[in-house]
Amino acid sequence: MIRVAQCWDDGVATDIRLTEIFRKHNAKATFNLCPGIMEDETVMPHWFEPTYRGWSHRGFSGGRVGKKDLTKVYGGFKIASHCMKHETVGRVSLEEFIRGAVDARKILEDTFGMECPGFAWPCGATSDDSVKALRDAGFRYGRTTVNVSGDASRCEDPLRLAANCHFLAPDFWMKFDEVKKTGGVFYFWGHSYEMMDCDGLWKQLEGKIAAISEDPEVQWIDVIDIVS
Ligand SMILES: [Zn+2]
């Protein structure tokens, strides 16, 4: 028996399609959200104009789930802080970073009416100081973007929690099979906007989720269960 956990970042509106897939297949998931960059209304996914000069994923925007729709979209899933405005270690002061992490947690706990002691490091950036500050603030884990092989629960410091791979990693099933041999936790992550409006990628992901859910040797868990 192995346990499988997944988490998804940034609160993009492509999560609407994603959460429908997870509900259909009874998959657990954690969503890492930034309440400081949400509008009241949901901004739906869209392609930018060809001359758009800002950041995009291959010219595509995943949009953003609005405050009004948060509980409808993410109801039944676990929620974790991803800072108010994606404050990233190394780009803002330590004080600003930790305020972003803690304020986001408070808003998310009020919105969802549950404890949200988890964290995902924006851009995967960490430092010794920020790890200590996050631990002192009472967070239980912080997901990095480091990949490990084998049981993801064999982690030295939960504030530097590593996953096995990204959901589009070419070695996704190899990593999964490795954990199956030894037992333990297989943990993957991603951003739903990476699938854009490409039906092939969405079908591919749904197939993965279905295969995991239908595997009698697999049990879905939440990310917080990895460190509990
Ligand atoms: Zn992010």
Boltz pocket constraint, residues with backbone or C-beta under 6 A from the ligand:
constraints:
  - pocket:
      binder: B
      contacts: [[A, 9], [A, 10], [A, 82], [A, 86], [A, 121], [A, 122], [A, 123]]
      max_distance: 6.0
